[in-house]
């Protein structure tokens, strides 16, 4: 009798362990709550479920955002189907890829040169100056390129050097004129 209970206990215990290993990864994925972050110039594979294809135009701040003036754009997040590619305007419900075209790297110029226009499913948002712009359940990481402090220091030192050479030349001219 004891042996029979022990074997039933082992079966129950193994069933609990198997169910836990089966459910825990799904629960961890479902409860993660972390938004997907898209970085510039990186292709992402999506779904299933797939998204509706379309474009999210991210505009420079503080300039006014205009969908008809690409000069006001900072980035374009494109949701697209890999069979059609990112340059074909599309609004079907089969987007399985995403890509952020950025003006910082020049890929936005490539998008504008190769694309036949924005999708009919497009949206414009203002860029967050911190570089992390939120759109629905997604984050778009688009940091502004700012020169390093050392670069600014070197530029300042060079300008001071040029200014001192010019002022020394003027001083020499004054000394030569007075003698």
trRosetta pair geometry for C-beta under 8 A, 3 or more apart (Angstrom, degrees):
i j d omega theta_ij theta_ji phi_ij phi_ji
1 4 5.7 -54 -149 33 30 111
1 5 6.6 28 153 -16 64 105
2 5 5.8 -54 -149 37 32 110
2 6 6.3 35 151 -22 65 106
3 6 5.6 -53 -148 34 32 114
3 7 6.6 28 155 -16 64 104
4 7 6.0 -55 -150 36 31 107
4 8 6.5 30 151 -17 64 106
5 8 5.6 -54 -146 38 33 111
5 9 6.2 38 152 -22 65 106
6 9 5.5 -52 -148 35 31 115
6 10 6.5 34 152 -21 63 102
7 10 5.5 -47 -147 32 36 114
7 11 6.6 38 152 -20 64 102
8 11 5.7 -53 -151 34 34 112
8 12 6.4 33 152 -17 66 105
9 12 5.8 -55 -147 38 31 110
9 13 6.1 32 154 -19 66 109
10 13 5.6 -54 -143 39 30 112
10 14 6.2 29 158 -18 65 107
11 14 5.9 -55 -145 38 28 109
11 15 6.4 31 153 -21 62 107
12 15 5.7 -56 -151 34 30 114
12 16 6.5 31 153 -20 65 104
13 16 5.8 -53 -151 33 31 111
13 17 6.5 29 152 -17 64 107
14 17 5.6 -53 -147 38 34 112
14 18 6.2 33 155 -19 67 106
15 18 5.8 -55 -145 38 30 109
15 19 6.2 28 157 -17 65 107
16 19 5.9 -56 -146 39 28 109
16 20 6.2 31 154 -22 63 108
17 20 5.7 -55 -148 35 29 113
17 21 6.5 24 156 -14 64 106
18 21 5.9 -56 -147 39 31 107
18 22 6.2 28 154 -18 64 110
19 22 5.6 -60 -147 40 31 112
19 23 5.9 15 161 -8 69 114
20 23 6.2 -63 -136 45 25 99
20 24 5.7 31 169 -32 66 112
21 24 6.4 -39 -123 25 23 112
21 25 7.9 21 176 -11 51 99
22 25 7.9 -77 179 29 21 96
22 26 7.7 0 147 1 57 116
23 26 5.8 -72 -158 46 43 108
23 27 5.7 37 154 -21 81 111
24 27 5.6 -57 -140 39 31 109
24 28 6.1 31 161 -21 67 106
25 28 5.7 -54 -144 36 31 111
25 29 6.4 30 157 -18 65 105
26 29 5.8 -55 -148 37 31 110
26 30 6.2 25 156 -15 66 111
27 30 5.8 -58 -141 42 30 108
27 31 5.9 8 166 -2 67 117
28 31 6.4 -67 -135 49 23 96
28 32 6.5 49 158 -60 60 90
29 32 6.0 -30 -153 -14 28 115
35 134 7.5 27 122 -132 175 90
35 137 5.1 -165 -123 169 96 63
35 138 5.8 167 176 -114 110 19
35 139 5.0 108 105 -18 126 95
36 44 7.5 114 168 -174 127 157
36 137 7.1 57 20 122 86 87
36 138 5.4 -32 71 -117 87 79
36 139 7.2 -172 92 28 39 75
37 132 7.7 -40 -133 -140 115 101
37 138 7.4 144 -97 -171 29 67
37 139 4.3 -23 -108 73 78 107
37 140 7.6 169 -159 -86 62 16
37 141 5.5 45 176 -29 107 111
38 42 7.1 -173 -169 69 68 103
38 44 6.2 -97 -114 -16 92 144
38 77 6.1 96 90 -125 159 119
38 98 6.0 -88 -109 127 135 126
38 100 5.0 137 141 -39 115 123
38 138 6.2 16 -8 -180 108 117
38 139 7.1 179 22 88 67 52
38 140 5.1 -20 65 -113 102 65
38 141 6.7 -169 86 19 45 79
39 42 4.7 43 74 14 92 134
39 100 6.7 -151 109 39 26 138
39 141 4.8 -22 -103 64 65 118
40 75 6.7 -110 -105 -117 97 131
40 100 5.0 -97 -112 103 44 119
40 102 4.0 10 -147 -38 123 145
40 104 6.5 -8 -166 52 168 119
40 105 6.2 150 148 -5 126 127
40 107 7.5 157 177 37 93 133
40 141 7.0 -107 -16 93 76 76
40 142 5.8 99 -59 -108 110 73
41 99 7.8 18 -130 -170 24 90
41 100 6.7 -65 -22 79 34 82
41 101 7.7 71 -80 -116 62 36
41 102 6.0 -70 -37 17 89 115
41 105 5.3 -15 -51 52 139 165
41 107 5.3 160 -94 -18 95 154
42 99 7.3 -168 85 -132 35 67
42 100 6.9 15 41 33 71 97
43 97 6.1 -19 -171 -166 98 111
43 98 7.4 151 -158 77 51 45
43 99 5.0 -20 -103 -89 69 99
44 97 6.6 144 78 -160 54 57
44 98 4.5 -14 59 58 108 94
44 99 7.2 -177 18 -71 75 49
45 96 6.6 -5 -158 157 70 83
45 97 6.2 -31 -106 -101 48 69
46 50 6.5 97 111 -130 108 61
46 51 6.0 -39 146 2 153 108
46 79 7.3 1 -2 -143 161 97
46 95 6.4 13 63 122 143 83
46 96 5.3 -159 62 -158 84 38
46 97 6.4 -157 10 -72 96 16
46 98 5.9 77 -42 -16 122 102
47 50 4.1 -11 -84 -81 170 53
47 51 6.8 -149 -54 -14 118 71
47 95 7.7 132 -16 93 133 62
47 96 5.5 -88 44 -119 119 75
50 93 6.3 118 96 155 107 66
50 94 5.2 14 132 -142 159 33
50 95 5.6 152 177 58 98 52
50 96 5.5 -53 -118 -73 111 74
51 79 5.2 -67 94 -174 128 146
51 93 7.6 -124 135 -154 23 60
51 95 4.4 -43 73 65 84 117
52 79 7.2 72 91 103 45 139
52 91 6.4 8 173 -173 100 63
52 92 7.3 -159 -148 110 65 23
52 93 5.1 -35 -96 -103 71 65
52 95 6.4 30 113 1 12 118
52 121 5.8 -118 137 -178 113 167
53 79 5.3 -160 -134 107 45 86
53 80 5.3 62 -140 -110 111 42
53 81 6.1 -59 -77 -21 134 83
53 84 7.9 9 -126 60 162 142
53 90 4.1 -17 115 106 149 101
53 91 5.7 -137 75 -106 88 19
53 92 5.5 28 16 50 118 62
53 93 7.6 -132 -2 -80 77 17
53 94 6.8 -13 -34 60 109 59
53 95 4.0 153 -81 -67 68 107
53 119 6.2 -159 127 -125 88 157
53 121 6.6 120 94 57 56 133
54 78 7.9 -149 107 -147 30 53
54 79 5.5 14 46 51 59 106
54 90 7.6 -118 -66 87 43 63
54 91 5.8 47 -77 -112 90 74
54 95 7.5 -76 10 -56 62 149
54 119 4.6 -143 -128 85 55 144
54 120 7.9 -80 -115 72 96 47
54 121 3.2 -87 -97 106 124 102
54 122 5.8 -166 -176 -76 96 45
54 123 7.2 53 143 -1 128 91
55 76 5.7 -18 -165 -172 107 106
55 77 7.1 145 -161 78 52 53
55 78 5.4 -15 -106 -104 78 72
55 79 7.6 -151 -72 25 34 71
55 89 7.9 -54 -20 -123 121 77
55 118 4.9 -111 47 -150 149 91
55 119 5.0 155 -5 22 95 99
55 121 7.4 134 20 93 63 65
55 122 4.4 -7 65 -115 95 95
55 123 7.5 179 95 29 57 60
56 76 7.0 153 76 -161 50 53
56 77 4.1 -6 56 57 107 104
56 78 7.9 -151 26 -67 68 33
56 79 7.9 58 -10 -12 96 97
56 122 7.4 179 -80 -157 29 63
56 123 5.3 -17 -116 68 71 94
56 124 7.7 151 -168 -97 54 26
56 125 6.6 -5 -178 11 100 109
56 135 5.4 48 -160 -157 156 165
56 140 7.5 -157 103 -53 133 146
57 65 7.4 138 114 -169 112 113
57 67 6.1 153 32 -112 162 79
57 73 5.5 -78 -167 -118 100 111
57 75 8.0 163 -159 90 42 50
57 76 5.5 -18 -106 -108 61 84
57 118 7.2 -41 -50 -111 118 138
57 122 6.5 36 -14 178 103 109
57 123 7.1 -169 25 91 75 41
57 124 4.4 -25 71 -106 106 78
57 125 7.4 156 82 24 56 59
58 73 6.9 88 71 -161 51 75
58 74 5.0 -64 109 63 93 100
58 75 4.3 6 51 58 122 88
58 76 7.0 -159 17 -78 79 33
58 77 6.9 66 -25 -12 110 95
58 124 7.8 169 -82 -156 21 60
58 125 5.8 -22 -110 72 66 85
58 126 7.7 56 -162 169 65 11
58 127 4.9 80 166 -77 101 88
58 133 5.7 122 -134 83 130 170
58 140 6.2 -138 -67 97 151 156
58 142 6.5 143 113 16 157 164
59 63 6.9 -124 166 82 103 90
59 64 7.9 -43 166 139 147 28
59 65 3.4 -132 -28 -108 172 101
59 66 7.7 109 -117 18 136 44
59 72 5.2 -2 -147 141 104 95
59 73 5.9 -67 -104 -106 59 45
59 74 6.2 104 -177 0 12 92
59 124 5.9 37 -27 -176 115 106
59 125 7.1 -171 16 90 86 34
59 126 5.5 -47 66 -110 97 52
59 127 6.2 -141 78 -14 41 88
60 63 4.9 32 88 34 103 113
60 72 5.8 -131 33 -172 96 55
60 73 7.1 78 -17 124 85 6
60 74 4.7 131 -69 -58 68 100
60 127 6.1 -13 -112 21 27 130
61 126 5.4 72 -78 -179 102 105
61 127 5.3 -133 -14 64 96 84
61 128 7.8 36 -11 -114 144 9
61 129 5.7 -89 68 -65 137 88
63 72 5.0 -146 118 -133 124 94
64 72 6.6 -54 86 -134 52 149
65 72 5.7 168 -125 137 39 132
65 124 5.0 152 156 157 133 132
65 125 7.9 -150 -121 103 165 8
65 126 6.2 -121 -46 -82 133 75
66 69 3.9 39 86 28 125 104
66 72 5.1 96 33 29 83 147
67 118 6.8 -60 -174 2 109 162
67 122 6.8 114 -140 120 134 133
67 124 5.5 -124 -70 -52 95 134
69 72 5.0 60 100 2 104 106
69 73 7.9 179 107 -20 60 85
70 73 5.0 -41 -158 14 58 124
70 108 7.7 166 -179 159 112 111
70 112 5.5 80 -161 -107 166 137
73 76 6.4 3 -178 -53 136 91
73 103 6.7 147 106 -46 78 125
73 108 6.6 180 112 -165 116 140
74 102 7.4 -17 151 -146 67 70
74 103 5.7 -105 -157 19 40 119
74 108 8.0 -140 148 -75 25 158
74 127 4.8 13 29 -55 156 148
74 142 6.2 106 135 151 120 146
75 100 5.5 -3 -178 -176 125 96
75 101 6.4 156 -161 80 66 52
75 102 4.9 -17 -106 -103 96 65
75 103 6.8 -116 -69 -1 54 80
75 108 6.6 -122 -119 -80 41 122
75 127 7.3 106 19 -94 100 119
75 140 6.5 176 95 162 148 136
75 142 5.0 -116 -26 -108 147 149
76 100 7.4 163 80 -154 40 51
76 101 4.7 -4 55 54 91 106
76 108 6.3 122 9 -124 98 92
76 111 5.9 -162 55 126 133 163
77 98 6.5 1 -177 -172 91 105
77 99 7.5 172 -150 86 51 37
77 100 5.1 -20 -98 -100 74 78
77 101 8.0 -165 -75 21 26 69
77 135 7.0 -172 43 45 153 158
77 138 7.6 149 177 121 162 147
77 140 5.6 -109 -61 -100 133 133
78 86 4.6 92 109 -154 148 103
78 98 6.8 165 84 -151 50 55
78 99 5.3 -12 56 59 98 84
78 100 7.9 174 16 -87 70 29
78 101 6.7 38 -9 -8 113 106
78 111 7.4 -175 -33 -136 139 133
79 95 4.0 34 156 -177 95 157
79 97 7.5 156 -156 86 47 48
79 98 5.2 -19 -100 -98 65 88
80 84 6.1 -125 180 77 102 102
80 85 6.5 -28 150 124 144 20
80 86 4.7 -167 12 -99 158 56
80 88 7.3 116 -146 56 125 82
80 90 6.1 99 -131 47 80 130
80 95 5.6 33 -9 -131 4 93
80 97 5.5 -30 70 70 76 97
80 98 7.5 141 20 -93 69 38
80 99 7.5 -24 23 16 113 101
81 84 4.7 64 71 18 98 104
81 90 6.5 -98 13 136 99 165
81 92 6.9 -10 -30 70 132 116
81 94 4.9 24 -89 108 125 98
81 95 5.8 -104 -57 -105 63 41
81 96 5.9 53 -127 19 58 88
81 97 7.1 112 -141 21 11 95
82 85 7.4 40 -163 -75 34 43
82 96 5.7 -58 -9 76 98 107
82 97 5.0 101 -67 -23 85 131
84 88 4.6 -103 164 59 104 140
84 90 5.6 88 111 -60 160 150
85 88 5.6 91 68 0 85 102
86 97 7.3 -94 -68 104 95 121
86 99 5.3 -45 -96 41 152 132
86 101 7.8 150 149 -46 141 117
86 111 7.2 -65 127 -121 116 98
86 115 7.8 -62 126 -89 74 103
87 111 7.0 -164 -100 -146 83 61
87 114 4.5 -69 -121 126 144 100
87 115 4.6 -140 -150 -92 75 60
87 116 7.0 88 155 -3 84 75
88 115 8.0 -142 -49 -138 19 71
88 116 7.0 18 -122 26 46 112
89 115 7.4 89 -52 -175 81 97
89 116 6.1 -99 -8 77 102 92
89 117 5.3 -18 -52 82 137 83
89 118 6.2 73 -112 121 113 23
89 119 4.4 167 -158 -94 77 52
89 120 6.8 89 164 -18 116 67
90 95 7.6 149 104 -79 120 92
90 119 5.6 -48 52 -115 38 118
91 119 5.2 143 -63 175 83 111
91 120 4.8 -57 -36 59 145 93
91 121 3.9 133 -122 -12 104 113
92 95 7.7 152 82 -40 71 72
95 98 7.3 61 160 -68 117 77
100 140 6.0 146 -110 -150 138 104
100 142 7.0 -141 171 -76 139 104
101 107 4.6 -137 -147 121 72 98
101 108 4.6 123 141 -90 97 56
101 110 7.0 -140 -144 65 119 90
101 111 4.0 15 -150 -31 168 143
102 105 4.9 65 79 21 110 95
102 106 7.9 17 89 25 73 28
102 107 5.5 52 41 49 65 104
102 108 5.7 -95 108 -35 14 101
102 142 6.3 180 -116 -132 114 103
103 106 7.6 42 -163 -78 35 26
103 108 4.4 -33 -72 29 61 146
103 109 7.5 89 -124 -33 65 81
104 142 7.5 169 -6 -166 129 84
104 144 7.8 -171 -85 -139 126 36
104 145 5.3 141 -140 -27 114 117
105 108 8.0 119 60 -3 72 80
106 109 5.3 -40 -168 29 66 116
106 110 6.8 70 137 -20 75 97
107 110 5.1 -47 -154 34 47 118
107 111 6.4 53 147 -23 70 98
108 111 5.5 -48 -150 33 36 114
108 112 6.4 34 152 -17 66 104
109 112 5.7 -53 -145 39 32 110
109 113 6.2 31 155 -19 65 109
110 113 5.8 -57 -144 38 29 110
110 114 6.1 3 165 1 65 115
111 114 6.5 -74 -141 48 23 94
111 115 5.4 17 170 -22 67 122
112 115 6.3 -48 -118 35 21 107
115 118 7.6 42 153 -66 138 41
118 122 4.3 15 162 -71 125 155
119 122 5.3 148 66 -54 75 89
123 135 7.7 137 98 -151 130 121
125 133 6.5 139 112 174 124 124
125 135 5.8 -156 4 -92 160 102
126 133 7.8 -159 101 -132 46 122
127 133 5.3 -79 -140 -74 53 137
127 142 6.3 -83 -142 84 117 131
128 131 6.7 -62 92 31 91 17
128 132 5.7 -41 78 72 139 48
128 133 4.4 178 7 -88 97 66
128 134 7.1 59 -36 1 137 74
129 144 7.2 -21 -161 -16 61 134
131 141 6.3 27 146 -163 93 61
131 142 5.6 -153 -160 80 68 46
131 143 3.5 10 -134 -95 147 58
131 144 6.2 -126 -82 -3 97 67
132 139 5.5 -10 -172 -173 92 116
132 140 7.5 154 -157 74 42 46
132 141 5.7 -11 -104 -105 72 66
132 142 7.9 158 -83 31 27 62
133 139 7.0 144 74 -162 42 60
133 140 4.6 -20 64 59 97 99
133 142 6.3 -7 5 29 113 111
134 138 7.5 150 -158 86 51 50
134 139 5.7 -30 -99 -104 62 71
134 140 7.9 -163 -73 17 15 77
135 138 5.1 -18 72 69 85 98
135 139 7.7 154 26 -98 69 23
135 140 6.2 33 6 -16 114 111
147 151 4.4 -110 177 81 108 134
147 152 5.6 125 108 -50 123 89
148 151 4.7 100 60 0 79 103
148 152 7.4 -150 95 -2 45 84
149 152 5.7 -56 -151 38 38 110
149 153 6.2 40 151 -21 69 106
150 153 5.5 -53 -146 37 34 114
150 154 6.3 34 155 -18 66 104
151 154 5.9 -53 -148 37 29 110
151 155 6.4 31 152 -19 63 106
152 155 5.6 -53 -148 37 32 114
152 156 6.3 34 153 -19 65 106
153 156 5.7 -55 -148 37 30 112
153 157 6.3 29 154 -18 65 106
154 157 5.7 -53 -144 37 32 110
154 158 6.3 34 155 -20 64 106
155 158 5.8 -55 -150 36 29 112
155 159 6.5 28 154 -17 64 106
156 159 5.8 -55 -147 37 31 110
156 160 6.4 32 153 -19 65 105
157 160 5.6 -52 -148 36 32 113
157 161 6.4 36 152 -22 64 104
158 161 5.6 -53 -151 34 32 114
158 162 6.5 31 153 -17 65 104
159 162 5.7 -52 -147 37 34 111
159 163 6.2 35 153 -19 65 107
160 163 5.6 -56 -146 39 31 112
160 164 6.3 30 155 -19 66 105
161 164 5.8 -55 -146 35 29 108
161 165 6.5 30 155 -19 64 104
162 165 5.8 -53 -150 34 32 111
162 166 6.5 31 153 -17 64 106
163 166 5.8 -55 -149 37 32 111
163 167 6.3 27 155 -15 66 108
164 167 5.7 -54 -142 40 33 108
164 168 6.2 36 156 -21 66 105
165 168 5.8 -54 -147 36 29 111
165 169 6.5 31 153 -20 62 105
166 169 5.8 -55 -151 34 31 112
166 170 6.5 29 152 -16 64 105
167 170 5.6 -52 -148 37 36 112
167 171 6.3 39 152 -22 66 105
168 171 5.5 -52 -146 36 33 114
168 172 6.4 35 153 -21 65 103
169 172 5.8 -51 -149 33 31 112
169 173 6.6 34 151 -20 62 103
170 173 5.7 -52 -152 33 34 113
170 174 6.5 35 151 -19 65 104
171 174 5.7 -53 -151 35 33 113
171 175 6.4 32 152 -18 66 105
172 175 5.7 -53 -146 37 33 111
172 176 6.2 31 154 -18 66 107
173 176 5.7 -57 -145 39 30 110
173 177 6.2 31 156 -21 66 108
174 177 5.8 -55 -145 35 29 111
174 178 6.4 20 160 -13 64 109
175 178 6.2 -61 -146 39 28 104
175 179 6.6 15 160 -12 63 113
176 179 6.3 -66 -147 39 28 103
